[in-house]
């Protein structure tokens, strides 16, 4: 009898460990291949629009600085990072997002909010402070690939997170703070991991 109780206890502990591991995995943000997003890793952010041919990239808007984040056909890698030494990034965790590459404006490629009072809009641009954790990533649905939405957190604690979406201008789709969030997924930058079918 004691042997049976011992075996039952071991089985229970195993199941509890498995369940706790599964729950932890559910909190991870996943890329298009269902691999956890790595802290400080390089990824493409792909808007879930049409045939998924676009990327969140940057180009000067009207040849002015700072550089505006927008939906383009030019893949530009971003580095997504959190504070601390955790290997993976969890849902709703505050993150810093920064492009990899050169900036003709001679400023950082960290994402930030830029207010344009005349346009009555708030855009997402480069030029942010290194290590500024102003964004978070929330699960939209557990599809294949998993879809997410981006959130912006103002410095004021009295205001909650704001939706990050696209403004649809003529021949231009800049990223900004909008009523409706943009849905995205994440793709590894490695050439050995080409985009898989999302059907």
N, C-alpha and C positions, 0 to 999 in steps of 0.2 A: 504493500500500500504506500509506504514511504517512498519507494522508487517511482511509483506513478505520480505522486504529488511533486516529487523533484522534477520529473520530466514535464509535468504541466506548468510548473513555475518557470522552467527554462523556456518553454514554448511561449508563455505569456510575456516574459521579458524580451524575447526575440521579436514578437509581434509589436510590442510597444516601441522598441527601438526602430523597427521598420516604419511604423506609423509616424513617429517623430521625424525620421529622415525624410519621409514623403512630404510631410507638412512643410518642412524647411525648404524642400525643393520647389514647392508650390509658390513660395515667396520670391523665387529668383526670376529676374527678367531674362527671357530667352530670345535667341536669335532665330533666323529663319530655319535653321536646322535643329531647333530645340536644344541648343547648347546654352548654358548660362552665360550671360554677358559678364565679361571679365573687367574688374576694376582697372581703369587705365588702358583698356583695350581699344583698338581702332575698328570702327564700324561705319557702314553707310546707313543713313536713316532714309528709308524709302516710304514716301507717302502711298497709302493704300487707295490710289486713285486710278481708274481706268485699267490699263494693262500693266501697272506697276513699273513704268518705264522711267519715271523721274527720280530725282534725288534731292534732298535738302542740301543745297550748296550755297555759294556766295558769289555775287557779282556787284560791282558798284551800281547803285541806283542813280541814274542821271549823272554818272561820273563824279559823284560826291562821296566823301567819307563821312561816317563809317560805312563798312560793307554790310549790305542787307542780306539776311538769310532768305532764301527763296527756293521755290520748286523749279529745278532745272533738269536738263538732260546730261549734265556734267557731274559725274560722281566725285565727291570730295569727302574724304574720311573725316570722321569726328572722333575725338577721344572723350569717353564718358568716364568720369571718375567721382569717387566719394572720399570723404575724410576717413582716415584710419587705414588699417592694413588688411581689411577683409578682401578675400579673393573675388567674390561675386557681389553683384549689385541686386538689391531687393526692390520689390514693388514699393512705390510711394516714398522711397528713400531720397533725401535731397542730394542732387548730383550737380556737378559742373560739366558743361558741354563746351568743347572747343574744337575748331577745325584744325587739321594738320595742313601746313603749307606756308607760303609766304603771304605777307599782307602789304600791299602797296601804300596803305595808310600809315605804316610804321606804328602800329598799335597791336595789342594782343588779339588773338582770334577766339577769345572766350566769348560765349554768347551773353548778351545783356538785353535789357529793355531800353528802347529809345523813343521818347515821346516827340511827336510832331503835332504841336497844338493847332496849326493852321489846317492840317488834314484831319484833325480830331481822331488821330490813330496812334497806337503804340506798337512799334515794330520791334522785331528781334534782330539785332545787329551784332557785329563784332565790337571789340573794344572793352570787354568786361575785365573785371579784376581776377587775376589768377587765383584759383581756389575758391571763388565765389560759388556757393551751392544754392543757386537761385531756381533750379528746376527739379522736377520729379517726373517719374514715369508710372502711369497707372494702367492696369490691364483693361482693355476694351472687351475682348472676348478670347476664349481659348480655342481659336480656330487653327488651321494649318496654313500658313504660319500663324503664331499668336499675334494678335493686333494690340497696339497700345495707344495711349494718348499722352501728350506732353502737357505738363502743368508748369506755370510760373508762380513763384512765391515772392510777393513784394516784401521789402524789408520791414514794413509795419506789421506788427503781430496782430493788429486789429482786423486786418484783411486776410481772408483765406486765399487759397490758390486760385489762379485765373487760367482760363483755357488758352492754349496756344493753337492757332489755326492759320489759314491762308486768307489773304485779301485777293480777290479776283479782279485785277485791273486789266486793261487792254494790253495783251502780250506780256503780262508780268504777273507773277503770283508770289508776292513777298509774304514772309511769315510775320505774324503779329499776335496781339492779344485780341481775341475775337469771341463772339458769343458761342460759336460752334467749334469744338476742337477738331484738329486734324488727326486722322487715324494713320498710324505708321507701323512699320516693322523694321527689324534690324538685320543687317547682312554683314558677314565678315568681309574684310577687305582683301583677304588672301586670294590670289589667283587660282589657288588649288581648291577653292570652294565657290564655284560658279553658282549663280542664282538658280535655285531649284524651282520646280513647278509649284505654283500655289493653288493648283486646281484641287 
